[in-house]
Amino acid sequence: MDQTEEGDVTNDNPEYYERRAREEAEAADSAKSAEAASAHRLLAIEYEAHARELRRRTKTRPKLTIRSA
């Protein structure tokens, strides 16, 4: 699993992808060319989609119960 500088596990952390989406959207706003802005917007869309998918999977994952013998 990859880790960020803050130590967050990125493979299953939707907050990481939401933060990256915001950062890419900000980079798109300050890009000096239309091509760079477009690339940053595309990355923002991809990060946001990944975060949504992780949240969806988390909601539909069955909860484990502990049974005593």
mmCIF file as Biopython writes it, N, C-alpha, C and O atoms, coordinates in Angstrom:
data_model
#
loop_
_atom_site.group_PDB
_atom_site.id
_atom_site.type_symbol
_atom_site.label_atom_id
_atom_site.label_alt_id
_atom_site.label_comp_id
_atom_site.label_asym_id
_atom_site.label_entity_id
_atom_site.label_seq_id
_atom_site.pdbx_PDB_ins_code
_atom_site.Cartn_x
_atom_site.Cartn_y
_atom_site.Cartn_z
_atom_site.occupancy
_atom_site.B_iso_or_equiv
_atom_site.auth_seq_id
_atom_site.auth_asym_id
_atom_site.pdbx_PDB_model_num
ATOM 1   N N  . MET A ? 1  ? 0.835   -1.188  0.000   1.0 0.0 1  A 1 
ATOM 2   C CA . MET A ? 1  ? 0.000   0.000   0.000   1.0 0.0 1  A 1 
ATOM 3   C C  . MET A ? 1  ? 0.874   1.244   0.000   1.0 0.0 1  A 1 
ATOM 4   O O  . MET A ? 1  ? 1.913   1.287   0.658   1.0 0.0 1  A 1 
ATOM 5   N N  . ASP A ? 2  ? 0.449   2.240   -0.734  1.0 0.0 2  A 1 
ATOM 6   C CA . ASP A ? 2  ? 1.175   3.502   -0.758  1.0 0.0 2  A 1 
ATOM 7   C C  . ASP A ? 2  ? 0.814   4.325   0.462   1.0 0.0 2  A 1 
ATOM 8   O O  . ASP A ? 2  ? -0.294  4.228   0.989   1.0 0.0 2  A 1 
ATOM 9   N N  . GLN A ? 3  ? 1.764   5.137   0.905   1.0 0.0 3  A 1 
ATOM 10  C CA . GLN A ? 3  ? 1.493   6.044   2.011   1.0 0.0 3  A 1 
ATOM 11  C C  . GLN A ? 3  ? 1.845   7.455   1.595   1.0 0.0 3  A 1 
ATOM 12  O O  . GLN A ? 3  ? 2.788   7.671   0.833   1.0 0.0 3  A 1 
ATOM 13  N N  . THR A ? 4  ? 1.084   8.419   2.096   1.0 0.0 4  A 1 
ATOM 14  C CA . THR A ? 4  ? 1.378   9.820   1.861   1.0 0.0 4  A 1 
ATOM 15  C C  . THR A ? 4  ? 2.399   10.281  2.875   1.0 0.0 4  A 1 
ATOM 16  O O  . THR A ? 4  ? 2.772   9.530   3.776   1.0 0.0 4  A 1 
ATOM 17  N N  . GLU A ? 5  ? 2.853   11.516  2.733   1.0 0.0 5  A 1 
ATOM 18  C CA . GLU A ? 5  ? 3.786   12.076  3.706   1.0 0.0 5  A 1 
ATOM 19  C C  . GLU A ? 5  ? 3.185   12.074  5.104   1.0 0.0 5  A 1 
ATOM 20  O O  . GLU A ? 5  ? 3.912   11.934  6.088   1.0 0.0 5  A 1 
ATOM 21  N N  . GLU A ? 6  ? 1.871   12.226  5.204   1.0 0.0 6  A 1 
ATOM 22  C CA . GLU A ? 6  ? 1.199   12.245  6.498   1.0 0.0 6  A 1 
ATOM 23  C C  . GLU A ? 6  ? 1.006   10.838  7.049   1.0 0.0 6  A 1 
ATOM 24  O O  . GLU A ? 6  ? 0.586   10.682  8.195   1.0 0.0 6  A 1 
ATOM 25  N N  . GLY A ? 7  ? 1.302   9.818   6.261   1.0 0.0 7  A 1 
ATOM 26  C CA . GLY A ? 7  ? 1.163   8.450   6.721   1.0 0.0 7  A 1 
ATOM 27  C C  . GLY A ? 7  ? -0.189  7.833   6.422   1.0 0.0 7  A 1 
ATOM 28  O O  . GLY A ? 7  ? -0.452  6.711   6.855   1.0 0.0 7  A 1 
ATOM 29  N N  . ASP A ? 8  ? -1.057  8.526   5.699   1.0 0.0 8  A 1 
ATOM 30  C CA . ASP A ? 8  ? -2.367  7.976   5.357   1.0 0.0 8  A 1 
ATOM 31  C C  . ASP A ? 8  ? -2.204  6.857   4.333   1.0 0.0 8  A 1 
ATOM 32  O O  . ASP A ? 8  ? -1.412  6.971   3.398   1.0 0.0 8  A 1 
ATOM 33  N N  . VAL A ? 9  ? -2.939  5.807   4.511   1.0 0.0 9  A 1 
ATOM 34  C CA . VAL A ? 9  ? -2.956  4.752   3.507   1.0 0.0 9  A 1 
ATOM 35  C C  . VAL A ? 9  ? -3.854  5.233   2.381   1.0 0.0 9  A 1 
ATOM 36  O O  . VAL A ? 9  ? -5.031  5.514   2.605   1.0 0.0 9  A 1 
ATOM 37  N N  . THR A ? 10 ? -3.315  5.330   1.176   1.0 0.0 10 A 1 
ATOM 38  C CA . THR A ? 10 ? -4.061  5.925   0.075   1.0 0.0 10 A 1 
ATOM 39  C C  . THR A ? 10 ? -4.968  4.951   -0.657  1.0 0.0 10 A 1 
ATOM 40  O O  . THR A ? 10 ? -5.902  5.384   -1.331  1.0 0.0 10 A 1 
ATOM 41  N N  . ASN A ? 11 ? -4.726  3.651   -0.547  1.0 0.0 11 A 1 
ATOM 42  C CA . ASN A ? 11 ? -5.511  2.703   -1.325  1.0 0.0 11 A 1 
ATOM 43  C C  . ASN A ? 11 ? -6.974  2.644   -0.918  1.0 0.0 11 A 1 
ATOM 44  O O  . ASN A ? 11 ? -7.820  2.292   -1.740  1.0 0.0 11 A 1 
ATOM 45  N N  . ASP A ? 12 ? -7.295  2.977   0.319   1.0 0.0 12 A 1 
ATOM 46  C CA . ASP A ? 12 ? -8.684  2.876   0.768   1.0 0.0 12 A 1 
ATOM 47  C C  . ASP A ? 12 ? -9.117  4.073   1.603   1.0 0.0 12 A 1 
ATOM 48  O O  . ASP A ? 12 ? -10.026 3.956   2.425   1.0 0.0 12 A 1 
ATOM 49  N N  . ASN A ? 13 ? -8.490  5.203   1.405   1.0 0.0 13 A 1 
ATOM 50  C CA . ASN A ? 13 ? -8.794  6.392   2.192   1.0 0.0 13 A 1 
ATOM 51  C C  . ASN A ? 13 ? -9.466  7.443   1.307   1.0 0.0 13 A 1 
ATOM 52  O O  . ASN A ? 13 ? -8.775  8.160   0.583   1.0 0.0 13 A 1 
ATOM 53  N N  . PRO A ? 14 ? -10.804 7.552   1.350   1.0 0.0 14 A 1 
ATOM 54  C CA . PRO A ? 14 ? -11.479 8.513   0.479   1.0 0.0 14 A 1 
ATOM 55  C C  . PRO A ? 14 ? -11.095 9.961   0.773   1.0 0.0 14 A 1 
ATOM 56  O O  . PRO A ? 14 ? -11.119 10.798  -0.130  1.0 0.0 14 A 1 
ATOM 57  N N  . GLU A ? 15 ? -10.744 10.268  2.017   1.0 0.0 15 A 1 
ATOM 58  C CA . GLU A ? 15 ? -10.351 11.637  2.347   1.0 0.0 15 A 1 
ATOM 59  C C  . GLU A ? 15 ? -9.107  12.059  1.569   1.0 0.0 15 A 1 
ATOM 60  O O  . GLU A ? 15 ? -8.992  13.209  1.146   1.0 0.0 15 A 1 
ATOM 61  N N  . TYR A ? 16 ? -8.191  11.134  1.386   1.0 0.0 16 A 1 
ATOM 62  C CA . TYR A ? 16 ? -6.983  11.420  0.603   1.0 0.0 16 A 1 
ATOM 63  C C  . TYR A ? 16 ? -7.371  11.828  -0.821  1.0 0.0 16 A 1 
ATOM 64  O O  . TYR A ? 16 ? -6.890  12.839  -1.332  1.0 0.0 16 A 1 
ATOM 65  N N  . TYR A ? 17 ? -8.240  11.042  -1.457  1.0 0.0 17 A 1 
ATOM 66  C CA . TYR A ? 17 ? -8.627  11.320  -2.835  1.0 0.0 17 A 1 
ATOM 67  C C  . TYR A ? 17 ? -9.459  12.595  -2.944  1.0 0.0 17 A 1 
ATOM 68  O O  . TYR A ? 17 ? -9.358  13.309  -3.941  1.0 0.0 17 A 1 
ATOM 69  N N  . GLU A ? 18 ? -10.272 12.888  -1.943  1.0 0.0 18 A 1 
ATOM 70  C CA . GLU A ? 18 ? -11.034 14.140  -1.946  1.0 0.0 18 A 1 
ATOM 71  C C  . GLU A ? 18 ? -10.098 15.341  -1.837  1.0 0.0 18 A 1 
ATOM 72  O O  . GLU A ? 18 ? -10.297 16.359  -2.501  1.0 0.0 18 A 1 
ATOM 73  N N  . ARG A ? 19 ? -9.075  15.211  -0.993  1.0 0.0 19 A 1 
ATOM 74  C CA . ARG A ? 19 ? -8.093  16.296  -0.855  1.0 0.0 19 A 1 
ATOM 75  C C  . ARG A ? 19 ? -7.335  16.487  -2.164  1.0 0.0 19 A 1 
ATOM 76  O O  . ARG A ? 19 ? -7.119  17.619  -2.596  1.0 0.0 19 A 1 
ATOM 77  N N  . ARG A ? 20 ? -6.930  15.388  -2.798  1.0 0.0 20 A 1 
ATOM 78  C CA . ARG A ? 20 ? -6.215  15.487  -4.072  1.0 0.0 20 A 1 
ATOM 79  C C  . ARG A ? 20 ? -7.107  16.108  -5.144  1.0 0.0 20 A 1 
ATOM 80  O O  . ARG A ? 20 ? -6.624  16.871  -5.980  1.0 0.0 20 A 1 
ATOM 81  N N  . ALA A ? 21 ? -8.395  15.793  -5.131  1.0 0.0 21 A 1 
ATOM 82  C CA . ALA A ? 21 ? -9.317  16.392  -6.097  1.0 0.0 21 A 1 
ATOM 83  C C  . ALA A ? 21 ? -9.370  17.903  -5.909  1.0 0.0 21 A 1 
ATOM 84  O O  . ALA A ? 21 ? -9.346  18.655  -6.883  1.0 0.0 21 A 1 
ATOM 85  N N  . ARG A ? 22 ? -9.443  18.347  -4.652  1.0 0.0 22 A 1 
ATOM 86  C CA . ARG A ? 22 ? -9.446  19.799  -4.387  1.0 0.0 22 A 1 
ATOM 87  C C  . ARG A ? 22 ? -8.145  20.449  -4.847  1.0 0.0 22 A 1 
ATOM 88  O O  . ARG A ? 22 ? -8.159  21.527  -5.441  1.0 0.0 22 A 1 
ATOM 89  N N  . GLU A ? 23 ? -7.030  19.793  -4.574  1.0 0.0 23 A 1 
ATOM 90  C CA . GLU A ? 23 ? -5.732  20.343  -4.981  1.0 0.0 23 A 1 
ATOM 91  C C  . GLU A ? 23 ? -5.622  20.447  -6.501  1.0 0.0 23 A 1 
ATOM 92  O O  . GLU A ? 23 ? -5.100  21.433  -7.021  1.0 0.0 23 A 1 
ATOM 93  N N  . GLU A ? 24 ? -6.105  19.446  -7.201  1.0 0.0 24 A 1 
ATOM 94  C CA . GLU A ? 24 ? -6.055  19.483  -8.662  1.0 0.0 24 A 1 
ATOM 95  C C  . GLU A ? 24 ? -6.997  20.553  -9.222  1.0 0.0 24 A 1 
ATOM 96  O O  . GLU A ? 24 ? -6.670  21.205  -10.213 1.0 0.0 24 A 1 
ATOM 97  N N  . ALA A ? 25 ? -8.153  20.736  -8.600  1.0 0.0 25 A 1 
ATOM 98  C CA . ALA A ? 25 ? -9.072  21.792  -9.042  1.0 0.0 25 A 1 
ATOM 99  C C  . ALA A ? 25 ? -8.428  23.163  -8.851  1.0 0.0 25 A 1 
ATOM 100 O O  . ALA A ? 25 ? -8.558  24.037  -9.708  1.0 0.0 25 A 1 
ATOM 101 N N  . GLU A ? 26 ? -7.736  23.354  -7.731  1.0 0.0 26 A 1 
ATOM 102 C CA . GLU A ? 26 ? -7.026  24.614  -7.491  1.0 0.0 26 A 1 
ATOM 103 C C  . GLU A ? 26 ? -5.909  24.805  -8.512  1.0 0.0 26 A 1 
ATOM 104 O O  . GLU A ? 26 ? -5.693  25.913  -9.003  1.0 0.0 26 A 1 
ATOM 105 N N  . ALA A ? 27 ? -5.203  23.729  -8.827  1.0 0.0 27 A 1 
ATOM 106 C CA . ALA A ? 27 ? -4.132  23.808  -9.822  1.0 0.0 27 A 1 
ATOM 107 C C  . ALA A ? 27 ? -4.703  24.157  -11.195 1.0 0.0 27 A 1 
ATOM 108 O O  . ALA A ? 27 ? -4.076  24.892  -11.958 1.0 0.0 27 A 1 
ATOM 109 N N  . ALA A ? 28 ? -5.877  23.642  -11.511 1.0 0.0 28 A 1 
ATOM 110 C CA . ALA A ? 28 ? -6.521  23.972  -12.784 1.0 0.0 28 A 1 
ATOM 111 C C  . ALA A ? 28 ? -6.842  25.459  -12.845 1.0 0.0 28 A 1 
ATOM 112 O O  . ALA A ? 28 ? -6.664  26.096  -13.883 1.0 0.0 28 A 1 
ATOM 113 N N  . ASP A ? 29 ? -7.316  26.009  -11.731 1.0 0.0 29 A 1 
ATOM 114 C CA . ASP A ? 29 ? -7.661  27.432  -11.691 1.0 0.0 29 A 1 
ATOM 115 C C  . ASP A ? 29 ? -6.448  28.327  -11.883 1.0 0.0 29 A 1 
ATOM 116 O O  . ASP A ? 29 ? -6.572  29.428  -12.422 1.0 0.0 29 A 1 
ATOM 117 N N  . SER A ? 30 ? -5.278  27.872  -11.451 1.0 0.0 30 A 1 
ATOM 118 C CA . SER A ? 30 ? -4.084  28.717  -11.545 1.0 0.0 30 A 1 
ATOM 119 C C  . SER A ? 30 ? -3.147  28.302  -12.682 1.0 0.0 30 A 1 
ATOM 120 O O  . SER A ? 30 ? -2.048  28.843  -12.802 1.0 0.0 30 A 1 
ATOM 121 N N  . ALA A ? 31 ? -3.566  27.359  -13.506 1.0 0.0 31 A 1 
ATOM 122 C CA . ALA A ? 31 ? -2.719  26.893  -14.611 1.0 0.0 31 A 1 
ATOM 123 C C  . ALA A ? 31 ? -2.491  28.014  -15.619 1.0 0.0 31 A 1 
ATOM 124 O O  . ALA A ? 31 ? -3.354  28.863  -15.840 1.0 0.0 31 A 1 
ATOM 125 N N  . LYS A ? 32 ? -1.315  27.993  -16.219 1.0 0.0 32 A 1 
ATOM 126 C CA . LYS A ? 32 ? -0.943  29.044  -17.168 1.0 0.0 32 A 1 
ATOM 127 C C  . LYS A ? 32 ? -1.347  28.721  -18.609 1.0 0.0 32 A 1 
ATOM 128 O O  . LYS A ? 32 ? -1.285  29.591  -19.477 1.0 0.0 32 A 1 
ATOM 129 N N  . SER A ? 33 ? -1.753  27.498  -18.863 1.0 0.0 33 A 1 
ATOM 130 C CA . SER A ? 33 ? -2.190  27.147  -20.214 1.0 0.0 33 A 1 
ATOM 131 C C  . SER A ? 33 ? -3.491  26.351  -20.142 1.0 0.0 33 A 1 
ATOM 132 O O  . SER A ? 33 ? -3.817  25.736  -19.127 1.0 0.0 33 A 1 
ATOM 133 N N  . ALA A ? 34 ? -4.210  26.388  -21.241 1.0 0.0 34 A 1 
ATOM 134 C CA . ALA A ? 34 ? -5.471  25.641  -21.317 1.0 0.0 34 A 1 
ATOM 135 C C  . ALA A ? 34 ? -5.213  24.138  -21.212 1.0 0.0 34 A 1 
ATOM 136 O O  . ALA A ? 34 ? -6.011  23.407  -20.626 1.0 0.0 34 A 1 
ATOM 137 N N  . GLU A ? 35 ? -4.101  23.683  -21.779 1.0 0.0 35 A 1 
ATOM 138 C CA . GLU A ? 35 ? -3.773  22.256  -21.732 1.0 0.0 35 A 1 
ATOM 139 C C  . GLU A ? 35 ? -3.515  21.793  -20.303 1.0 0.0 35 A 1 
ATOM 140 O O  . GLU A ? 35 ? -3.993  20.737  -19.889 1.0 0.0 35 A 1 
ATOM 141 N N  . ALA A ? 36 ? -2.757  22.589  -19.556 1.0 0.0 36 A 1 
ATOM 142 C CA . ALA A ? 36 ? -2.462  22.233  -18.160 1.0 0.0 36 A 1 
ATOM 143 C C  . ALA A ? 36 ? -3.737  22.265  -17.326 1.0 0.0 36 A 1 
ATOM 144 O O  . ALA A ? 36 ? -3.966  21.378  -16.504 1.0 0.0 36 A 1 
ATOM 145 N N  . ALA A ? 37 ? -4.566  23.285  -17.536 1.0 0.0 37 A 1 
ATOM 146 C CA . ALA A ? 37 ? -5.823  23.387  -16.791 1.0 0.0 37 A 1 
ATOM 147 C C  . ALA A ? 37 ? -6.700  22.172  -17.068 1.0 0.0 37 A 1 
ATOM 148 O O  . ALA A ? 37 ? -7.316  21.621  -16.156 1.0 0.0 37 A 1 
ATOM 149 N N  . SER A ? 38 ? -6.752  21.764  -18.319 1.0 0.0 38 A 1 
ATOM 150 C CA . SER A ? 38 ? -7.557  20.604  -18.693 1.0 0.0 38 A 1 
ATOM 151 C C  . SER A ? 38 ? -7.036  19.331  -18.027 1.0 0.0 38 A 1 
ATOM 152 O O  . SER A ? 38 ? -7.821  18.516  -17.542 1.0 0.0 38 A 1 
ATOM 153 N N  . ALA A ? 39 ? -5.724  19.164  -18.003 1.0 0.0 39 A 1 
ATOM 154 C CA . ALA A ? 39 ? -5.133  17.982  -17.364 1.0 0.0 39 A 1 
ATOM 155 C C  . ALA A ? 39 ? -5.445  17.961  -15.872 1.0 0.0 39 A 1 
ATOM 156 O O  . ALA A ? 39 ? -5.771  16.910  -15.320 1.0 0.0 39 A 1 
ATOM 157 N N  . HIS A ? 40 ? -5.347  19.114  -15.220 1.0 0.0 40 A 1 
ATOM 158 C CA . HIS A ? 40 ? -5.649  19.183  -13.787 1.0 0.0 40 A 1 
ATOM 159 C C  . HIS A ? 40 ? -7.125  18.913  -13.515 1.0 0.0 40 A 1 
ATOM 160 O O  . HIS A ? 40 ? -7.464  18.247  -12.537 1.0 0.0 40 A 1 
ATOM 161 N N  . ARG A ? 41 ? -8.010  19.429  -14.379 1.0 0.0 41 A 1 
ATOM 162 C CA . ARG A ? 41 ? -9.445  19.165  -14.203 1.0 0.0 41 A 1 
ATOM 163 C C  . ARG A ? 41 ? -9.747  17.678  -14.362 1.0 0.0 41 A 1 
ATOM 164 O O  . ARG A ? 41 ? -10.545 17.118  -13.610 1.0 0.0 41 A 1 
ATOM 165 N N  . LEU A ? 42 ? -9.111  17.045  -15.335 1.0 0.0 42 A 1 
ATOM 166 C CA . LEU A ? 42 ? -9.317  15.609  -15.539 1.0 0.0 42 A 1 
ATOM 167 C C  . LEU A ? 42 ? -8.849  14.817  -14.318 1.0 0.0 42 A 1 
ATOM 168 O O  . LEU A ? 42 ? -9.532  13.892  -13.879 1.0 0.0 42 A 1 
ATOM 169 N N  . LEU A ? 43 ? -7.698  15.174  -13.773 1.0 0.0 43 A 1 
ATOM 170 C CA . LEU A ? 43 ? -7.220  14.500  -12.562 1.0 0.0 43 A 1 
ATOM 171 C C  . LEU A ? 43 ? -8.184  14.718  -11.401 1.0 0.0 43 A 1 
ATOM 172 O O  . LEU A ? 43 ? -8.453  13.791  -10.637 1.0 0.0 43 A 1 
ATOM 173 N N  . ALA A ? 44 ? -8.702  15.931  -11.265 1.0 0.0 44 A 1 
ATOM 174 C CA . ALA A ? 44 ? -9.655  16.219  -10.186 1.0 0.0 44 A 1 
ATOM 175 C C  . ALA A ? 44 ? -10.894 15.340  -10.320 1.0 0.0 44 A 1 
ATOM 176 O O  . ALA A ? 44 ? -11.393 14.808  -9.329  1.0 0.0 44 A 1 
ATOM 177 N N  . ILE A ? 45 ? -11.385 15.189  -11.536 1.0 0.0 45 A 1 
ATOM 178 C CA . ILE A ? 45 ? -12.557 14.346  -11.785 1.0 0.0 45 A 1 
ATOM 179 C C  . ILE A ? 45 ? -12.255 12.894  -11.422 1.0 0.0 45 A 1 
ATOM 180 O O  . ILE A ? 45 ? -13.077 12.227  -10.793 1.0 0.0 45 A 1 
ATOM 181 N N  . GLU A ? 46 ? -11.092 12.409  -11.812 1.0 0.0 46 A 1 
ATOM 182 C CA . GLU A ? 46 ? -10.710 11.023  -11.511 1.0 0.0 46 A 1 
ATOM 183 C C  . GLU A ? 46 ? -10.563 10.796  -10.008 1.0 0.0 46 A 1 
ATOM 184 O O  . GLU A ? 46 ? -11.033 9.784   -9.489  1.0 0.0 46 A 1 
ATOM 185 N N  . TYR A ? 47 ? -9.918  11.722  -9.309  1.0 0.0 47 A 1 
ATOM 186 C CA . TYR A ? 47 ? -9.768  11.586  -7.855  1.0 0.0 47 A 1 
ATOM 187 C C  . TYR A ? 47 ? -11.131 11.591  -7.162  1.0 0.0 47 A 1 
ATOM 188 O O  . TYR A ? 47 ? -11.370 10.793  -6.255  1.0 0.0 47 A 1 
ATOM 189 N N  . GLU A ? 48 ? -12.013 12.479  -7.583  1.0 0.0 48 A 1 
ATOM 190 C CA . GLU A ? 48 ? -13.340 12.551  -6.963  1.0 0.0 48 A 1 
ATOM 191 C C  . GLU A ? 48 ? -14.126 11.266  -7.222  1.0 0.0 48 A 1 
ATOM 192 O O  . GLU A ? 48 ? -14.809 10.767  -6.327  1.0 0.0 48 A 1 
ATOM 193 N N  . ALA A ? 49 ? -14.034 10.737  -8.423  1.0 0.0 49 A 1 
ATOM 194 C CA . ALA A ? 49 ? -14.729 9.484   -8.742  1.0 0.0 49 A 1 
ATOM 195 C C  . ALA A ? 49 ? -14.194 8.336   -7.888  1.0 0.0 49 A 1 
ATOM 196 O O  . ALA A ? 49 ? -14.957 7.490   -7.424  1.0 0.0 49 A 1 
ATOM 197 N N  . HIS A ? 50 ? -12.895 8.316   -7.687  1.0 0.0 50 A 1 
ATOM 198 C CA . HIS A ? 50 ? -12.307 7.255   -6.868  1.0 0.0 50 A 1 
ATOM 199 C C  . HIS A ? 50 ? -12.780 7.377   -5.417  1.0 0.0 50 A 1 
ATOM 200 O O  . HIS A ? 50 ? -13.092 6.372   -4.779  1.0 0.0 50 A 1 
ATOM 201 N N  . ALA A ? 51 ? -12.831 8.587   -4.906  1.0 0.0 51 A 1 
ATOM 202 C CA . ALA A ? 51 ? -13.313 8.799   -3.533  1.0 0.0 51 A 1 
ATOM 203 C C  . ALA A ? 51 ? -14.767 8.347   -3.397  1.0 0.0 51 A 1 
ATOM 204 O O  . ALA A ? 51 ? -15.126 7.700   -2.413  1.0 0.0 51 A 1 
ATOM 205 N N  . ARG A ? 52 ? -15.601 8.684   -4.380  1.0 0.0 52 A 1 
ATOM 206 C CA . ARG A ? 52 ? -17.011 8.265   -4.351  1.0 0.0 52 A 1 
ATOM 207 C C  . ARG A ? 52 ? -17.127 6.747   -4.356  1.0 0.0 52 A 1 
ATOM 208 O O  . ARG A ? 52 ? -17.934 6.179   -3.621  1.0 0.0 52 A 1 
ATOM 209 N N  . GLU A ? 53 ? -16.322 6.093   -5.183  1.0 0.0 53 A 1 
ATOM 210 C CA . GLU A ? 53 ? -16.361 4.632   -5.256  1.0 0.0 53 A 1 
ATOM 211 C C  . GLU A ? 53 ? -15.938 4.009   -3.928  1.0 0.0 53 A 1 
ATOM 212 O O  . GLU A ? 53 ? -16.551 3.040   -3.479  1.0 0.0 53 A 1 
ATOM 213 N N  . LEU A ? 54 ? -14.912 4.546   -3.304  1.0 0.0 54 A 1 
ATOM 214 C CA . LEU A ? 54 ? -14.488 4.026   -2.003  1.0 0.0 54 A 1 
ATOM 215 C C  . LEU A ? 54 ? -15.581 4.201   -0.959  1.0 0.0 54 A 1 
ATOM 216 O O  . LEU A ? 54 ? -15.824 3.297   -0.159  1.0 0.0 54 A 1 
ATOM 217 N N  . ARG A ? 55 ? -16.238 5.348   -0.958  1.0 0.0 55 A 1 
ATOM 218 C CA . ARG A ? 55 ? -17.322 5.580   -0.001  1.0 0.0 55 A 1 
ATOM 219 C C  . ARG A ? 55 ? -18.492 4.636   -0.271  1.0 0.0 55 A 1 
ATOM 220 O O  . ARG A ? 55 ? -19.101 4.124   0.668   1.0 0.0 55 A 1 
ATOM 221 N N  . ARG A ? 56 ? -18.807 4.403   -1.534  1.0 0.0 56 A 1 
ATOM 222 C CA . ARG A ? 56 ? -19.899 3.484   -1.886  1.0 0.0 56 A 1 
ATOM 223 C C  . ARG A ? 56 ? -19.575 2.077   -1.393  1.0 0.0 56 A 1 
ATOM 224 O O  . ARG A ? 56 ? -20.432 1.414   -0.809  1.0 0.0 56 A 1 
ATOM 225 N N  . ARG A ? 57 ? -18.356 1.621   -1.619  1.0 0.0 57 A 1 
ATOM 226 C CA . ARG A ? 57 ? -17.955 0.285   -1.172  1.0 0.0 57 A 1 
ATOM 227 C C  . ARG A ? 57 ? -18.007 0.159   0.335   1.0 0.0 57 A 1 
ATOM 228 O O  . ARG A ? 57 ? -18.394 -0.885  0.860   1.0 0.0 57 A 1 
ATOM 229 N N  . THR A ? 58 ? -17.623 1.203   1.030   1.0 0.0 58 A 1 
ATOM 230 C CA . THR A ? 58 ? -17.635 1.185   2.491   1.0 0.0 58 A 1 
ATOM 231 C C  . THR A ? 58 ? -19.059 1.055   3.012   1.0 0.0 58 A 1 
ATOM 232 O O  . THR A ? 58 ? -19.300 0.347   3.990   1.0 0.0 58 A 1 
ATOM 233 N N  . LYS A ? 59 ? -20.008 1.735   2.363   1.0 0.0 59 A 1 
ATOM 234 C CA . LYS A ? 59 ? -21.408 1.682   2.798   1.0 0.0 59 A 1 
ATOM 235 C C  . LYS A ? 59 ? -22.039 0.327   2.530   1.0 0.0 59 A 1 
ATOM 236 O O  . LYS A ? 59 ? -22.915 -0.105  3.279   1.0 0.0 59 A 1 
ATOM 237 N N  . THR A ? 60 ? -21.606 -0.353  1.467   1.0 0.0 60 A 1 
ATOM 238 C CA . THR A ? 60 ? -22.242 -1.621  1.110   1.0 0.0 60 A 1 
ATOM 239 C C  . THR A ? 60 ? -21.500 -2.829  1.668   1.0 0.0 60 A 1 
ATOM 240 O O  . THR A ? 60 ? -21.955 -3.962  1.508   1.0 0.0 60 A 1 
ATOM 241 N N  . ARG A ? 61 ? -20.387 -2.606  2.309   1.0 0.0 61 A 1 
ATOM 242 C CA . ARG A ? 61 ? -19.616 -3.713  2.886   1.0 0.0 61 A 1 
ATOM 243 C C  . ARG A ? 61 ? -20.371 -4.294  4.072   1.0 0.0 61 A 1 
ATOM 244 O O  . ARG A ? 61 ? -20.785 -3.543  4.956   1.0 0.0 61 A 1 
ATOM 245 N N  . PRO A ? 62 ? -20.562 -5.602  4.118   1.0 0.0 62 A 1 
ATOM 246 C CA . PRO A ? 62 ? -21.283 -6.188  5.258   1.0 0.0 62 A 1 
ATOM 247 C C  . PRO A ? 62 ? -20.502 -5.999  6.552   1.0 0.0 62 A 1 
ATOM 248 O O  . PRO A ? 62 ? -19.274 -6.084  6.574   1.0 0.0 62 A 1 
ATOM 249 N N  . LYS A ? 63 ? -21.234 -5.744  7.617   1.0 0.0 63 A 1 
ATOM 250 C CA . LYS A ? 63 ? -20.601 -5.572  8.918   1.0 0.0 63 A 1 
ATOM 251 C C  . LYS A ? 63 ? -20.319 -6.935  9.527   1.0 0.0 63 A 1 
ATOM 252 O O  . LYS A ? 63 ? -21.134 -7.855  9.451   1.0 0.0 63 A 1 
ATOM 253 N N  . LEU A ? 64 ? -19.160 -7.039  10.122  1.0 0.0 64 A 1 
ATOM 254 C CA . LEU A ? 64 ? -18.783 -8.290  10.774  1.0 0.0 64 A 1 
ATOM 255 C C  . LEU A ? 64 ? -19.320 -8.303  12.192  1.0 0.0 64 A 1 
ATOM 256 O O  . LEU A ? 64 ? -19.326 -7.282  12.881  1.0 0.0 64 A 1 
ATOM 257 N N  . THR A ? 65 ? -19.765 -9.457  12.610  1.0 0.0 65 A 1 
ATOM 258 C CA . THR A ? 65 ? -20.221 -9.606  13.990  1.0 0.0 65 A 1 
ATOM 259 C C  . THR A ? 65 ? -19.376 -10.658 14.673  1.0 0.0 65 A 1 
ATOM 260 O O  . THR A ? 65 ? -18.933 -11.621 14.046  1.0 0.0 65 A 1 
ATOM 261 N N  . ILE A ? 66 ? -19.162 -10.474 15.925  1.0 0.0 66 A 1 
ATOM 262 C CA . ILE A ? 66 ? -18.388 -11.429 16.712  1.0 0.0 66 A 1 
ATOM 263 C C  . ILE A ? 66 ? -19.371 -12.329 17.439  1.0 0.0 66 A 1 
ATOM 264 O O  . ILE A ? 66 ? -20.252 -11.867 18.164  1.0 0.0 66 A 1 
ATOM 265 N N  . ARG A ? 67 ? -19.200 -13.605 17.227  1.0 0.0 67 A 1 
ATOM 266 C CA . ARG A ? 67 ? -20.067 -14.582 17.891  1.0 0.0 67 A 1 
ATOM 267 C C  . ARG A ? 67 ? -19.265 -15.301 18.961  1.0 0.0 67 A 1 
ATOM 268 O O  . ARG A ? 67 ? -18.125 -15.707 18.735  1.0 0.0 67 A 1 
ATOM 269 N N  . SER A ? 68 ? -19.856 -15.448 20.090  1.0 0.0 68 A 1 
ATOM 270 C CA . SER A ? 68 ? -19.179 -16.218 21.142  1.0 0.0 68 A 1 
ATOM 271 C C  . SER A ? 68 ? -19.708 -17.649 21.117  1.0 0.0 68 A 1 
ATOM 272 O O  . SER A ? 68 ? -20.878 -17.893 20.821  1.0 0.0 68 A 1 
ATOM 273 N N  . ALA A ? 69 ? -18.838 -18.564 21.429  1.0 0.0 69 A 1 
ATOM 274 C CA . ALA A ? 69 ? -19.205 -19.983 21.362  1.0 0.0 69 A 1 
ATOM 275 C C  . ALA A ? 69 ? -20.035 -20.423 22.529  1.0 0.0 69 A 1 
ATOM 276 O O  . ALA A ? 69 ? -20.419 -21.590 22.609  1.0 0.0 69 A 1 
#
